[in-house]
């Protein structure tokens, strides 16, 4: 792909993840879409956008336990409703992107993915590759998906991003979160938490012990899950640059897409 970047925006950024009912943060979403539009150059780059579910998924999943598997009919209904809600959020996201002049096309990852005990084992990328080749911006999102061992598990954006990076030879993965990067402790709870500018093979074991989960309801692994997915990708020898930045701060998304990281965490093995 032509200079492919994969941008993952956390659900806690574009929705009110603490809300008991689905609630999108339209002001932030419009600002992020504008930044993407400013940085996107259709002649020199390709882009895949992945967004989290936030309040459109995590609460109902945690309440019903469908991420651990399907055991009854009520959970089947919850599986279907969670998918519907996340389709709704994706429609809102792509609508805003299109309004900013970006050819964003919704892509339902769970329609062509297979999970096994919570891990993504197979996903057809031919259509995504085709979309990219004609200049579209595929917009995927984390969803409950078919799991051949437990019937249902969560196909998170944090798994989709490295999977696509490997299959499509992406140049960079950008994780837009609600913190400035990866810290020695949760910066929202520990005032003395320090930003870690780089994670590599020399300091990973030490940093692994520091990492915690998400500060809100999250059934997909929080920051620890993000880092582990990227580390496992890099261990395979995939040549991709991964960064974690704060998508809530104006300009960070635009800068990251342009390769200008002013504050964040770079993850690389050396």
Buried (B, 14 or more C-beta within 10 A) or exposed (E): BEEBBBBBBBBBBBBBBBBEEBBBBEEBBBBBBBBBBBBBEEEEBBBBBBBBBBBBBBBBBEEBBBBBBBEEEEBBEBBEBBBEBBBEBBEBBBEBBBEBEBBBBBBBBBEBBBBBEBEBEEBEBEEBBEBBEEEBBBBBBBBBBBBEEBBBBBBBBBBBBBBBBBBBEBBBBBBBBBBBBBBBBBBEEEEEBEBBEBBBEEEBEEBEEBBEBBBBBBBBBBBBBBBBBBBEBBEEEBEBBBBBBBBBBEEBBBBBBBEEBEEBBBBBBE
